[in-house]
Amino acid sequence: MGSVPMDDADRLADRLQAHLPHSARVWNYLLGGKDHYPADAEAGEMILRMFPDIARIARLQRGFLVRAVRQLAGEAGIRQFLDIGTGLPTGDNTHEVAQRIAPESRIVYVDNDPLVLVHAQALLTSSPEGACDYIDADVRDPDRILREAARTLDLSRPVALTLLGIMGQLPDSDDPWGIVRRLLDALPSGSYLALSDGTDTNEALNEAIAVYNANSASSYHLRSPEQIARFFDGLDLVEPGVVPTSRWRPEATDIQGASTEVDAICGVARKP
């Protein structure tokens, strides 16, 4: 899965668009990674100048992923994960966190960024007891995602659906709430949704994202906390509910100042 067939190389090069910033690569830059191009670094620096707290938001979202997966694999007993909008591999990927707790865990990653595809092998280093797969697909195509995920996951048993920072990639016209409902409708009772996204509650962040959108191959759509909370309609929220990412079950080892407010919210909820 990590190698790209030679006959796909030209198409992959076209998709990379190295001269334009892409969200996964910009996020990688903000997290201190190395898998990005100069255009991504320039975009990241522009956002940092306009809104210096963006790097902290990126780190806190990653911390939420780790805590949420740990809770789902541990306390909730989930053994299957569908991680859509995976982003570039970094420390403590979903399968690493889940399989430390339950080595038999099965994980399917989904992303449509071509650089994530190039690095997919790093996401497929499963424990012998478990399994990992990668789907090169867009979240706007939930039926394809579900069909291909069923190669690895048993969709008749509970699945944790993780959507971190991905629904903000879609404008309202794409009906992101309907996409999440379609995904959840295909999962059985006892499944979970873990979701986080940036809020429109800070004018400096709004301005930085507007400039980013005007110069990027992708765009990000900040939403009100109430709009993001709608993704959890009909689900049973896990304590502490829909809260800033800094306040979802923080641990003593989390970054300094994690208890303060940030312009991103998250939640974990169970499908009844």
C-alpha positions as CSV (number, residue, x, y, z in Angstrom):
1,M,0.0,0.0,0.0
2,G,2.9,2.4,0.6
3,S,4.3,2.3,-2.9
4,V,2.6,4.0,-5.9
5,P,2.4,2.1,-9.2
6,M,4.5,3.6,-11.9
7,D,1.5,4.1,-14.2
8,D,-0.1,6.2,-11.5
9,A,3.0,8.4,-10.9
10,D,2.0,11.1,-13.4
11,R,-1.5,11.4,-12.0
12,L,-0.1,11.5,-8.4
13,A,2.3,14.3,-9.4
14,D,-0.6,16.3,-10.8
15,R,-2.6,15.8,-7.7
16,L,0.2,16.8,-5.4
17,Q,0.1,20.5,-6.6
18,A,3.3,21.2,-4.7
19,H,3.1,24.8,-5.6
20,L,-0.1,25.3,-3.6
21,P,-0.7,24.8,0.1
22,H,-2.8,21.7,1.1
23,S,-4.5,21.4,4.4
24,A,-2.8,18.1,5.5
25,R,0.7,19.5,4.7
26,V,0.1,22.8,6.3
27,W,-1.2,21.0,9.4
28,N,2.0,18.9,9.3
29,Y,4.0,22.1,9.3
30,L,2.1,23.5,12.3
31,L,2.7,20.3,14.2
32,G,6.5,20.5,13.5
33,G,6.6,17.8,10.9
34,K,8.7,17.5,7.8
35,D,6.2,16.3,5.2
36,H,5.4,19.5,3.4
37,Y,6.5,21.7,0.6
38,P,7.7,25.4,0.7
39,A,4.2,26.6,-0.3
40,D,2.8,24.8,2.8
41,A,5.4,26.3,5.1
42,E,4.7,29.7,3.7
43,A,1.0,29.3,4.3
44,G,1.6,28.0,7.8
45,E,3.9,31.0,8.6
46,M,1.2,33.4,7.3
47,I,-1.4,31.9,9.6
48,L,1.0,32.0,12.5
49,R,1.7,35.7,11.9
50,M,-2.0,36.5,11.8
51,F,-3.0,34.0,14.6
52,P,-0.1,32.7,16.6
53,D,-2.3,30.3,18.6
54,I,-3.0,28.1,15.6
55,A,0.0,25.8,16.3
56,R,-1.4,25.2,19.8
57,I,-4.8,24.4,18.4
58,A,-3.1,21.8,16.1
59,R,-1.3,20.2,19.0
60,L,-4.4,20.2,21.2
61,Q,-6.4,18.5,18.4
62,R,-3.7,15.8,18.1
63,G,-3.9,15.4,21.9
64,F,-7.7,15.0,21.7
65,L,-7.3,12.2,19.2
66,V,-5.0,10.3,21.5
67,R,-7.2,10.7,24.5
68,A,-10.4,9.9,22.5
69,V,-8.9,6.7,21.0
70,R,-7.6,5.7,24.4
71,Q,-11.0,6.1,25.9
72,L,-12.7,4.3,23.0
73,A,-10.4,1.3,23.0
74,G,-10.2,1.2,26.8
75,E,-13.3,2.3,28.6
76,A,-15.7,1.8,25.7
77,G,-14.1,-1.5,24.5
78,I,-14.2,-0.5,20.8
79,R,-12.0,-2.7,18.5
80,Q,-12.7,-1.1,15.1
81,F,-11.9,2.5,14.0
82,L,-12.7,4.3,10.8
83,D,-10.4,7.4,10.7
84,I,-11.5,9.8,7.9
85,G,-9.3,12.8,7.2
86,T,-6.3,11.0,8.6
87,G,-3.7,13.5,7.7
88,L,0.0,12.8,7.4
89,P,1.5,10.1,9.8
90,T,2.9,11.5,13.0
91,G,3.4,10.2,16.5
92,D,0.6,8.3,18.1
93,N,-1.5,7.5,15.1
94,T,-4.9,5.9,15.7
95,H,-3.7,2.3,15.2
96,E,-0.7,2.8,17.6
97,V,-2.9,4.2,20.4
98,A,-5.6,1.6,19.9
99,Q,-3.4,-1.4,19.5
100,R,-1.3,-0.5,22.6
101,I,-4.5,-1.1,24.5
102,A,-6.1,-3.9,22.4
103,P,-3.6,-5.4,19.8
104,E,-6.5,-7.0,17.9
105,S,-7.9,-3.6,17.0
106,R,-8.7,-3.0,13.3
107,I,-8.2,0.4,11.7
108,V,-9.1,1.9,8.3
109,Y,-7.6,5.2,7.4
110,V,-9.2,7.5,4.8
111,D,-7.8,10.6,3.1
112,N,-7.7,12.1,-0.4
113,D,-4.5,14.1,0.0
114,P,-2.0,12.5,-2.4
115,L,1.0,13.0,-0.1
116,V,-0.8,11.1,2.6
117,L,-1.2,8.2,0.1
118,V,2.6,8.4,-0.5
119,H,3.2,7.9,3.2
120,A,0.4,5.4,3.7
121,Q,2.8,2.6,4.6
122,A,3.5,4.3,7.9
123,L,-0.2,3.9,8.7
124,L,-0.2,0.2,7.9
125,T,2.2,-1.1,10.5
126,S,-0.4,-3.1,12.3
127,S,0.2,-5.4,15.2
128,P,0.1,-9.1,14.1
129,E,-3.3,-9.6,15.9
130,G,-5.0,-6.6,14.3
131,A,-5.2,-5.0,10.9
132,C,-4.8,-1.7,9.1
133,D,-5.9,-0.5,5.7
134,Y,-5.9,2.8,3.8
135,I,-8.5,4.1,1.4
136,D,-7.7,6.9,-1.0
137,A,-11.1,8.6,-1.0
138,D,-13.0,11.8,-0.4
139,V,-15.3,12.2,2.6
140,R,-18.0,13.4,0.1
141,D,-18.3,9.8,-1.1
142,P,-19.4,8.0,2.1
143,D,-20.9,5.1,0.2
144,R,-17.5,4.2,-1.4
145,I,-15.8,4.6,2.0
146,L,-18.2,2.3,3.7
147,R,-18.0,-0.3,0.9
148,E,-14.2,-0.3,0.9
149,A,-13.9,-0.2,4.7
150,A,-16.0,-3.4,4.9
151,R,-13.0,-5.2,3.5
152,T,-11.3,-4.7,6.9
153,L,-14.0,-3.8,9.3
154,D,-17.1,-5.8,10.3
155,L,-19.8,-3.1,10.0
156,S,-22.3,-5.3,11.9
157,R,-20.2,-4.6,15.0
158,P,-19.5,-1.3,16.7
159,V,-17.1,1.1,15.0
160,A,-15.5,4.3,16.2
161,L,-15.8,7.0,13.5
162,T,-13.2,9.7,13.9
163,L,-13.5,13.0,12.0
164,L,-10.9,15.5,13.2
165,G,-10.7,18.7,11.4
166,I,-12.2,17.2,8.2
167,M,-15.8,18.4,8.2
168,G,-14.5,22.0,8.2
169,Q,-13.0,21.2,4.8
170,L,-16.6,21.1,3.4
171,P,-18.8,24.1,2.8
172,D,-22.4,24.1,4.0
173,S,-23.5,23.5,0.4
174,D,-21.9,19.9,0.6
175,D,-24.2,19.2,3.6
176,P,-21.5,17.9,6.0
177,W,-24.1,17.0,8.6
178,G,-25.9,14.8,6.0
179,I,-22.6,13.1,5.2
180,V,-21.9,12.3,8.9
181,R,-25.5,10.9,9.3
182,R,-25.0,8.7,6.2
183,L,-21.8,7.3,7.8
184,L,-23.4,6.8,11.2
185,D,-26.6,5.2,9.7
186,A,-24.4,2.4,8.3
187,L,-22.9,1.6,11.7
188,P,-24.7,-0.4,14.4
189,S,-25.8,0.6,17.8
190,G,-22.9,1.0,20.2
191,S,-20.7,2.7,17.6
192,Y,-19.1,6.1,18.4
193,L,-18.4,9.4,16.8
194,A,-15.3,11.4,17.7
195,L,-15.2,14.8,16.0
196,S,-13.5,18.1,16.3
197,D,-13.4,21.3,14.2
198,G,-12.4,25.0,14.4
199,T,-14.9,27.6,15.5
200,D,-15.6,31.1,14.2
201,T,-15.4,32.7,17.6
202,N,-12.1,34.6,17.1
203,E,-11.9,37.4,14.5
204,A,-8.2,37.0,14.1
205,L,-8.6,33.4,13.3
206,N,-11.4,34.1,10.9
207,E,-9.2,36.6,9.0
208,A,-6.2,34.2,8.9
209,I,-8.4,31.4,7.5
210,A,-9.9,33.8,4.9
211,V,-6.4,34.7,3.6
212,Y,-5.4,31.0,3.7
213,N,-8.6,30.0,1.7
214,A,-7.7,32.7,-0.9
215,N,-4.3,31.2,-1.5
216,S,-4.8,27.5,-1.0
217,A,-5.8,24.5,-3.2
218,S,-8.2,23.6,-0.4
219,S,-10.4,25.7,1.9
220,Y,-11.5,25.5,5.6
221,H,-14.8,26.6,6.9
222,L,-15.0,27.7,10.5
223,R,-18.4,27.2,12.1
224,S,-20.2,28.3,15.3
225,P,-20.0,26.0,18.3
226,E,-23.8,25.4,17.8
227,Q,-23.2,24.3,14.2
228,I,-20.5,21.9,15.2
229,A,-22.6,20.5,18.1
230,R,-25.2,19.5,15.5
231,F,-23.0,16.7,14.3
232,F,-23.8,14.9,17.5
233,D,-27.6,15.2,17.2
234,G,-29.3,11.9,18.1
235,L,-26.2,10.5,19.9
236,D,-25.4,10.1,23.6
237,L,-22.6,12.4,24.4
238,V,-19.7,11.1,26.6
239,E,-18.7,13.3,29.4
240,P,-17.7,16.2,29.4
241,G,-19.8,16.7,26.2
242,V,-19.0,19.1,23.4
243,V,-16.2,21.3,24.8
244,P,-13.0,23.1,23.7
245,T,-10.4,20.5,22.7
246,S,-8.3,21.7,25.7
247,R,-11.1,20.6,28.1
248,W,-11.9,17.1,26.8
249,R,-10.5,14.9,29.6
250,P,-7.1,16.7,29.9
251,E,-4.3,14.8,31.5
252,A,-1.4,15.9,33.7
253,T,1.0,15.3,30.8
254,D,-0.9,17.6,28.4
255,I,0.8,20.7,27.1
256,Q,1.1,23.7,29.5
257,G,-2.0,25.9,29.6
258,A,-4.2,23.2,28.1
259,S,-7.1,24.1,30.4
260,T,-7.5,27.5,28.8
261,E,-10.1,28.2,26.0
262,V,-9.1,27.5,22.4
263,D,-11.0,28.2,19.2
264,A,-11.8,24.6,18.4
265,I,-14.3,22.2,20.0
266,C,-14.8,18.5,20.1
267,G,-16.8,15.6,21.5
268,V,-17.3,11.9,21.6
269,A,-20.7,10.4,21.5
270,R,-22.3,6.9,21.3
271,K,-24.9,5.8,18.8
272,P,-27.9,4.4,20.8
